[in-house]
């Protein structure tokens, strides 16, 4: 419900999706749930973008700390409808920054409400294209997507340069989710994805950075959107089970 943030961010998300071969569908926050459900029923994949808000900490059993930004209840309500639809129907989910935190909380995980300033500047902002390194597990879905020539490998991990614009992060991964990337210096979680036993479809991935901002400069960013669109294009509705009479 922040028009300035949304208008600025939407252009980059929509551009990344469309340049990757998809069609970006904007989901309003003020529509009745039935109208939202009808709109998202025609979509083949769900992208949960960033936000200037923070997820309501009461949803993961905590009271807000002083540094916690106000929650955006309208955004959270829509995100929950999107997540429920995607999980029920096995649609691919690509979550970014706040979207990753929302996915994790919806799956029963918890968040660090405020990262103490340290050696890594997690709040670098959109003007800094490379803020730090994310160590990505090479045997993960994320690792397979971003693996390419030029990515340094160390101790079995891919060292991926990323931007950074957040002050919260995943603390405990939610049900059926695994942590697949961290910042080497301080261990902050940088990515989560489905386990084989996880809910929903085969492609459920959340990253803490903003690949839509570095689509032109980063092959890994382009690969993330390309894979998401490929998964969405391949999605087919799950068959409806008709009970025996």
NUMAR-312756 format. One record per residue: x, y, z of N, C-alpha, C in turn. Coordinates in pm, whole numbers, padded with zeros to 5 digits, always signed. Example, Ala and Ser with C-alpha at 12.3 -4.5 7.8 and 13.67 -1.06 7.14 Angstrom:
residues 2
+01319-00569+00780+01230-00450+00780+01320-00330+00780
+01285-00225+00708+01367-00106+00714+01290+00003+00787
//
This chain:
residues 245
+00082-00121+00000+00000+00000+00000+00086+00127+00000
+00207+00115-00054+00298+00228-00065+00310+00262-00214
+00231+00357-00263+00228+00384-00408+00363+00421-00467
+00443+00498-00394+00573+00540-00448+00665+00419-00466
+00672+00334-00364+00755+00214-00374+00704+00123-00486
+00572+00103-00489+00514+00009-00586+00536+00054-00730
+00516+00184-00755+00530+00233-00892+00674+00222-00941
+00769+00241-00851+00909+00230-00887+00949+00085-00907
+00903-00002-00818+00945-00142-00822+00875-00220-00933
+00747-00189-00958+00670-00266-01055+00736-00267-01193
+00791-00156-01235+00853-00145-01367+00963-00249-01384
+01047-00265-01280+01159-00358-01291+01112-00503-01288
+01016-00535-01202+00965-00672-01196+00897-00709-01329
+00810-00622-01376+00737-00650-01499+00832-00663-01617
+00932-00577-01624+01029-00581-01733+01105-00713-01732
+01150-00756-01614+01226-00881-01605+01142-01000-01648
+01016-01001-01609+00927-01110-01648+00903-01109-01798
+00872-00994-01852+00838-00986-01994+00959-01010-02084
+01076-00963-02043+01197-00988-02121+01241-01134-02114
+01186-01207-02015+01216-01350-02002+01111-01435-02073
+01013-01369-02136+00913-01441-02213+00779-01459-02146
+00758-01396-02032+00632-01410-01961+00544-01287-01975
+00427-01296-01918+00334-01183-01912+00312-01146-01766
+00345-01023-01731+00330-00978-01592+00186-00936-01565
+00127-00992-01461-00011-00961-01423-00008-00894-01285
-00049-00769-01279-00050-00695-01154-00172-00734-01071
-00151-00765-00944-00259-00807-00854-00290-00692-00758
-00405-00627-00772-00440-00516-00682-00457-00565-00538
-00434-00475-00443-00447-00512-00302-00584-00480-00246
-00662-00400-00315-00789-00356-00258-00912-00430-00306
-00895-00529-00393-01011-00601-00446-01065-00701-00344
-01192-00738-00355-01247-00843-00269-01174-00975-00293
-01164-01061-00194-01092-01188-00211-01140-01271-00329
-01271-01270-00356-01324-01349-00467-01270-01299-00601
-01259-01166-00616-01205-01109-00739-01056-01141-00754
-00984-01135-00642-00841-01170-00645-00823-01316-00682
-00903-01403-00623-00893-01546-00652-00920-01575-00799
-01016-01504-00856-01048-01523-00998-00931-01479-01085
-00868-01367-01049-00756-01315-01127-00638-01412-01122
-00602-01459-01004-00482-01542-00992-00506-01683-01044
-00633-01724-01056-00661-01856-01111-00613-01867-01255
-00606-01755-01325-00561-01756-01464-00411-01739-01479
-00338-01732-01369-00192-01716-01374-00123-01851-01356
-00009-01867-01419+00063-01994-01416+00181-01995-01321
+00210-01884-01259+00319-01876-01163+00297-01756-01073
+00360-01759-00955+00343-01652-00856+00479-01592-00823
+00491-01460-00840+00610-01389-00795+00570-01299-00679
+00635-01319-00565+00612-01234-00448+00726-01134-00439
+00700-01005-00465+00807-00906-00472+00847-00851-00335
+00938-00756-00339+00982-00689-00218+00879-00590-00167
+00911-00526-00056+00821-00428+00006+00900-00345+00106
+00852-00225+00130+00910-00144+00236+00855-00178+00372
+00753-00263+00377+00693-00306+00503+00770-00425+00560
+00733-00466+00681+00783-00589+00742+00665-00679+00773
+00687-00810+00763+00581-00905+00796+00541-00888+00943
+00411-00891+00968+00360-00879+01105+00424-00987+01193
+00508-00949+01291+00579-01050+01371+00487-01137+01456
+00365-01091+01481+00272-01175+01557+00237-01302+01481
+00257-01300+01349+00230-01421+01270+00334-01529+01294
+00448-01494+01351+00545-01597+01385+00577-01593+01535
+00478-01548+01613+00484-01562+01758+00572-01464+01831
+00595-01346+01773+00679-01245+01838+00607-01111+01844
+00649-01028+01937+00604-00891+01942+00705-00805+01864
+00659-00699+01797+00752-00618+01717+00856-00547+01803
+00980-00545+01754+01084-00466+01818+01076-00323+01764
+01152-00233+01824+01143-00091+01788+01180-00067+01641
+01272-00148+01587+01319-00127+01450+01228-00190+01345
+01128-00264+01387+01038-00333+01293+00945-00232+01226
+00943-00233+01093+00856-00142+01018+00710-00187+01031
+00616-00096+01013+00475-00135+01019+00442-00241+00915
+00347-00326+00950+00302-00431+00858+00209-00371+00754
+00201-00437+00639+00109-00400+00532+00007-00514+00524
-00102-00499+00598-00198-00609+00611-00264-00645+00479
-00290-00545+00395-00351-00573+00265-00257-00657+00179
-00130-00622+00180-00030-00700+00105-00022-00843+00160
-00019-00857+00290-00009-00990+00351-00130-01075+00316
-00248-01016+00317-00369-01091+00283-00364-01143+00140
-00320-01058+00047-00311-01100-00092-00202-01205-00110
-00088-01184-00044+00021-01283-00053-00027-01421-00006
-00105-01424+00100-00154-01552+00152-00249-01619+00053
-00331-01540-00017-00416-01597-00121-00331-01653-00236
-00229-01579-00274-00139-01624-00380-00068-01753-00341
-00016-01757-00220+00056-01874-00174-00035-01996-00165
-00155-01976-00113-00247-02088-00101-00283-02145-00238
-00311-02056-00333-00344-02101-00467-00227-02176-00530
-00107-02119-00518+00011-02181-00578+00040-02318-00518
+00027-02329-00387+00054-02457-00322-00054-02560-00356
-00178-02517-00358-00286-02611-00392-00271-02665-00534
-00229-02577-00625-00226-02611-00767-00088-02651-00817
+00012-02645-00730+00147-02682-00772+00213-02582-00864
+00173-02455-00856+00232-02352-00942+00371-02313-00892
+00459-02274-00983+00591-02227-00940+00580-02096-00861
+00666-02084-00761+00671-01965-00675+00813-01910-00676
+00826-01783-00708+00954-01713-00701+00934-01595-00608
+01004-01596-00495+00988-01492-00393+01116-01411-00381
+01100-01282-00361+01213-01189-00357+01203-01101-00233
+01310-01097-00154+01325-01011-00036+01206-01026+00059
+01119-00926+00074+01001-00937+00159+00919-01060+00121
+00909-01088-00009+00834-01204-00053+00889-01333+00003
+01023-01343+00013+01087-01460+00073+01051-01472+00220
+01052-01360+00289+01016-01361+00431+00870-01400+00450
+00783-01352+00361+00641-01386+00367+00620-01536+00344
+00687-01590+00242+00680-01732+00215+00722-01813+00337
+00832-01773+00397+00884-01847+00512+00788-01845+00631
+00732-01728+00659+00638-01716+00771+00510-01795+00742
+00463-01789+00619+00342-01862+00582+00360-02012+00601
+00484-02057+00586+00514-02199+00603+00555-02232+00746
+00534-02139+00839+00558-02167+00980+00697-02132+01030
+00777-02061+00949+00910-02022+00990+00911-01890+01066
+01029-01850+01111+01044-01725+01186+01146-01635+01118
+01148-01508+01160+01238-01409+01104+01324-01345+01212
+01440-01297+01172+01518-01204+01253+01458-01067+01228
+01403-01003+01330+01332-00876+01309+01425-00762+01273
+01548-00766+01319+01639-00656+01284+01782-00708+01290
+01853-00693+01178+01992-00735+01170+02081-00626+01229
+02161-00663+01327+02252-00568+01388+02359-00528+01287
+02382-00398+01268+02485-00356+01173+02620-00419+01205
+02687-00467+01101+02815-00534+01121+02904-00520+01000
+02979-00626+00972+03075-00620+00862+03008-00621+00725
+02884-00672+00718+02811-00677+00592+02700-00574+00594
+02692-00494+00490+02589-00391+00481+02466-00448+00410
+02377-00510+00487+02258-00570+00427+02157-00464+00382
+02171-00341+00428+02080-00233+00389+02145-00141+00285
+02230-00195+00201+02304-00113+00105+02212-00031+00015
+02100-00090-00030+02004-00015-00110+02022-00036-00259
+01925+00018-00335+01917-00008-00479+02029+00057-00560
+02100+00153-00504+02204+00221-00581+02336+00144-00583
+02347+00038-00501+02471-00039-00495+02446-00176-00558
+02501-00201-00678+02468-00324-00751+02525-00451-00688
+02640-00441-00621+02699-00556-00553+02731-00516-00410
+02658-00572-00315+02677-00537-00174+02764-00638-00101
+02751-00766-00138+02827-00872-00071+02814-01001-00152
+02867-01108-00097+02863-01239-00160+02759-01327-00090
+02686-01406-00168+02600-01511-00114+02664-01645-00148
+02689-01728-00047+02745-01860-00068+02629-01956-00091
+02615-02005-00215+02502-02086-00257+02542-02233-00261
+02463-02319-00201+02489-02463-00206+02479-02511-00351
+02586-02570-00400+02591-02605-00542+02493-02716-00579
+02452-02799-00482+02360-02908-00513+02213-02869-00498
+02187-02741-00480+02051-02692-00460+01989-02653-00593
+01857-02632-00593+01789-02577-00711+01850-02443-00748
+01868-02356-00649+01928-02225-00675+02066-02240-00736
+02147-02331-00681+02281-02352-00731+02282-02396-00876
+02190-02484-00912+02183-02531-01050+02138-02420-01145
+02051-02331-01096+02001-02224-01183+02109-02120-01211
+02183-02081-01108+02278-01970-01124+02417-02015-01162
+02441-02146-01164+02574-02196-01200+02607-02158-01344
+02720-02093-01360+02762-02048-01494+02910-02016-01491
+02966-02003-01609+03107-01964-01618+03125-01829-01550
+03235-01816-01476+03264-01690-01411+03222-01684-01266
+03141-01780-01219+03101-01784-01078+03207-01862-01000
+03267-01798-00903+03372-01861-00822+03313-01970-00734
+03387-02080-00720+03347-02188-00632+03448-02200-00519
+03396-02224-00398+03484-02240-00282+03418-02332-00181
+03489-02437-00144+03440-02532-00043+03302-02586-00078
+03281-02616-00206+03155-02675-00248+03041-02577-00266
+03068-02448-00253+02963-02347-00268+02994-02254-00385
+02889-02196-00441+02904-02094-00543+02904-01958-00475
+03003-01876-00504+03012-01743-00444+02950-01642-00539
+02825-01610-00513+02746-01528-00604+02741-01383-00555
+02788-01286-00635+02776-01145-00596+02630-01101-00604
+02581-01036-00498+02441-00994-00495+02429-00853-00441
+02315-00789-00474+02282-00662-00411+02213-00691-00278
+02173-00590-00205+02113-00614-00074+02036-00491-00029
+01913-00514+00019+01829-00401+00058+01726-00447+00161
+01775-00492+00277+01683-00546+00379+01744-00531+00517
+01658-00534+00619+01708-00532+00757+01654-00651+00837
+01572-00734+00771+01524-00857+00832+01570-00975+00748
+01560-01095+00804+01602-01214+00730+01536-01337+00791
+01540-01446+00716+01490-01574+00767+01574-01616+00887
+01507-01659+00992+01576-01713+01110+01567-01866+01108
+01446-01919+01126+01421-02063+01118+01340-02089+00992
+01387-02181+00909+01315-02212+00785+01181-02278+00816
+01081-02244+00735+00947-02297+00754+00937-02443+00714
+00819-02500+00734+00796-02641+00705+00824-02672+00558
+00903-02774+00534+00932-02816+00397+01022-02723+00321
+01091-02633+00391+01185-02541+00327+01326-02567+00380
+01425-02543+00297+01565-02555+00339+01640-02429+00302
+01738-02395+00384+01825-02281+00357+01930-02327+00255
+01946-02252+00146+02042-02292+00042+02145-02185+00010
+02143-02073+00082+02246-01970+00062+02254-01885+00188
+02376-01847+00222+02401-01757+00336+02512-01659+00300
+02516-01549+00373+02628-01457+00363+02744-01517+00442
+02860-01541+00379+02969-01611+00450+03015-01541+00577
+03018-01408+00577+03076-01337+00691+02992-01346+00818
+02860-01344+00805+02777-01339+00925+02668-01447+00929
+02661-01531+00827+02566-01642+00829+02422-01605+00802
+02395-01480+00762+02257-01439+00733+02202-01520+00616
+02079-01568+00631+02016-01649+00527+01989-01564+00404
+02030-01613+00287+02013-01541+00162+01916-01610+00065
+01882-01737+00091+01788-01806+00002+01728-01927+00072
+01603-01957+00038+01535-02077+00083+01467-02141-00037
+01443-02271-00028+01371-02339-00136+01304-02463-00081
+01216-02521-00160+01144-02640-00118+01239-02758-00099
+01208-02841+00000+01269-02973+00010+01188-03068-00078
+01239-03186-00106+01160-03282-00185+01024-03314-00122
+01016-03301+00011+00891-03330+00081+00805-03206+00099
+00849-03092+00048+00780-02966+00071+00646-02958-00002
+00565-02861+00042+00433-02842-00016+00443-02782-00156
+00337-02797-00231+00327-02728-00360+00403-02797-00470
+00450-02716-00566+00515-02768-00684+00664-02788-00665
+00731-02819-00776+00874-02847-00772+00959-02721-00766
+00903-02607-00808+00980-02483-00809+00923-02388-00705
+00983-02388-00587+00949-02293-00481+01082-02238-00432
+01110-02113-00466+01242-02054-00442+01228-01911-00395
+01300-01878-00289+01301-01741-00239+01443-01691-00221
+01472-01571-00271+01604-01510-00254+01588-01379-00179
+01690-01345-00100+01682-01226-00017+01725-01100-00091
+01793-01117-00203+01837-01001-00281+01736-00969-00391
+01770-00874-00479+01677-00825-00582+01732-00850-00722
+01710-00967-00780+01761-00993-00915+01696-00907-01023
+01577-00855-00996+01512-00769-01095+01589-00638-01116
+01665-00598-01016+01742-00473-01026+01871-00490-01107
+01918-00614-01121+02045-00638-01190+02024-00729-01311
+01907-00721-01370+01875-00808-01484+01972-00785-01600
+02007-00661-01627+02095-00631-01739+02240-00672-01711
+02285-00655-01588+02426-00675-01556+02461-00819-01518
+02365-00895-01468+02394-01023-01406+02331-01140-01482
+02416-01232-01529+02366-01353-01594+02286-01438-01497
+02325-01438-01369+02252-01515-01269+02111-01459-01249
+02098-01327-01250+01966-01266-01237+01877-01304-01353
+01931-01298-01473+01853-01337-01591+01815-01484-01586
+01907-01567-01536+01881-01711-01528+01767-01741-01431
+01760-01667-01322+01653-01688-01224+01516-01660-01285
+01503-01548-01355+01375-01515-01417+01345-01610-01533
+01446-01647-01609+01424-01738-01721+01372-01873-01671
+01431-01923-01562+01386-02052-01509+01244-02043-01454
+01215-01934-01386+01080-01913-01332+00977-01914-01445
+01006-01842-01553+00912-01837-01665+00902-01973-01734
+01012-02044-01745+01009-02179-01803+00919-02271-01721
+00933-02263-01589+00850-02346-01500+00703-02307-01512
+00676-02176-01521+00537-02131-01533+00476-02176-01665
+00554-02169-01773+00503-02209-01904+00472-02358-01909
+00547-02437-01830+00529-02582-01830+00421-02629-01734
+00374-02538-01649+00275-02578-01548+00143-02616-01613
+00085-02723-01562-00049-02764-01603-00133-02784-01478
-00262-02753-01483-00347-02768-01363-00347-02913-01314
-00350-02926-01184-00361-03058-01125-00501-03114-01152
-00510-03241-01183-00644-03299-01208-00728-03299-01082
-00856-03271-01101-00950-03271-00987-00998-03413-00962
-00988-03454-00835-01032-03588-00798-01182-03587-00773
-01255-03670-00844-01400-03680-00826-01430-03799-00735
-01495-03775-00620-01521-03886-00529-01613-03990-00591
-01585-04115-00558-01668-04225-00609-01808-04217-00551
-01905-04251-00632-02045-04248-00587-02080-04383-00529
//
